[in-house]
């Protein structure tokens, strides 16, 4: 039996200026200070709620699934 494991990451939305095209656009950037991956979406939201200082540059953020792993049950190997 196999199971799918998903890891999540916290990304902040930042307004950045594109000098070549003379317009602003929103960019997703990893939040500095946040762990590289969370085990659940809720864990990422909980971290965001308790780390206001790390999110000061990202008043808007999203939590996205960043990678999936297929894990084998040790009893099947």
Number of C-alpha atoms within 10 A of each C-alpha: 9 10 10 9 12 16 16 21 22 25 20 21 18 17 12 11 13 10 8 6 7 7 9 12 10 11 13 15 14 17 20 14 10 17 13 13 17 21 13 16 18 12 15 20 16 11 15 18 10 10 13 12 10 14 19 11 13 20 10 12 18 16 18 14 15 13 11 11 10 10 11 12 10 8 6 7 6
